Amino acid sequence: MLPIKDANLVATIVKLTANSDTVTLPRMSSTANKVAQLRRIGDPAVTVTQSSITAVTLAGVEGDEILLVSLHKTPIPAPTGDGA
């Protein structure tokens, strides 16, 4: 986690367990456009779609390992239900 003014950036490494996978992140600062793949040298390109304040859908190849960077409020609110 990297604190920035009034927000936090969270880096998460994910390994896809299927060609289409969903991960749950801590509550992001909004329900859309708050997560992206940060591609390192040799990383595969994966389609990243934020479907709610905590859910992210990934489309790639099973076994792909990727780095996600997401934007969260500060402090990150406790998870009390999707969209709460």
C-alpha positions in Angstrom: 0.0 0.0 0.0 1.3 3.4 -0.9 -0.3 6.4 0.8 -0.9 9.5 -1.3 -2.9 12.6 -0.4 -6.4 11.6 0.6 -6.0 8.1 -1.0 -4.0 4.9 -1.1 -2.6 2.9 -4.0 -2.7 -0.9 -3.5 -0.6 -3.3 -5.6 -1.9 -6.9 -5.8 -0.3 -9.8 -7.6 -2.9 -12.2 -9.1 -2.4 -15.6 -10.8 -5.4 -16.5 -12.9 -7.0 -19.8 -12.0 -9.1 -19.8 -15.3 -9.2 -17.9 -18.5 -11.8 -15.7 -16.9 -11.4 -15.0 -13.2 -12.8 -12.6 -10.6 -10.8 -11.2 -7.6 -12.0 -9.2 -4.6 -10.0 -6.2 -3.6 -10.4 -3.9 -0.6 -13.1 -1.3 -1.2 -11.9 1.0 -3.9 -12.7 4.7 -4.0 -15.4 4.3 -6.6 -17.3 1.6 -8.5 -15.5 2.1 -11.8 -12.2 3.0 -13.3 -10.1 2.5 -10.1 -8.0 -0.5 -11.0 -5.6 -1.3 -13.8 -2.9 -3.8 -14.8 0.6 -2.5 -14.4 2.6 -4.5 -17.0 6.1 -5.5 -16.1 8.6 -6.7 -18.7 7.3 -10.1 -20.0 3.8 -9.8 -18.4 0.9 -10.9 -20.5 -1.8 -8.4 -21.3 -5.0 -9.2 -19.5 -8.4 -7.5 -19.8 -9.3 -5.9 -16.4 -12.9 -4.8 -15.7 -14.0 -3.3 -12.4 -17.6 -4.6 -11.9 -18.3 -3.1 -8.4 -16.6 -1.3 -5.5 -14.7 -4.5 -4.7 -15.0 -7.0 -7.6 -12.6 -7.1 -10.5 -13.0 -9.4 -13.5 -9.9 -10.6 -15.4 -9.8 -12.2 -18.8 -6.5 -13.8 -20.0 -5.0 -17.2 -19.9 -5.1 -19.6 -17.0 -1.8 -19.4 -15.1 -1.1 -15.8 -16.2 0.4 -13.8 -13.3 -0.3 -10.1 -13.3 0.1 -7.0 -11.2 -3.0 -4.9 -10.4 -2.8 -1.4 -9.0 -6.0 0.1 -7.4 -7.0 3.4 -5.9 -8.7 3.4 -2.5 -9.9 6.1 0.0 -7.8 6.7 3.1 -8.2 5.0 5.3 -9.4 1.9 3.4 -12.9 1.3 4.8 -13.7 -2.0 6.4 -15.5 -4.4 4.0 -19.1 -4.2 5.1 -20.7 -5.5 1.9 -20.3 -4.7 -1.8 -21.2 -1.1 -2.5 -21.9 -0.4 1.1 
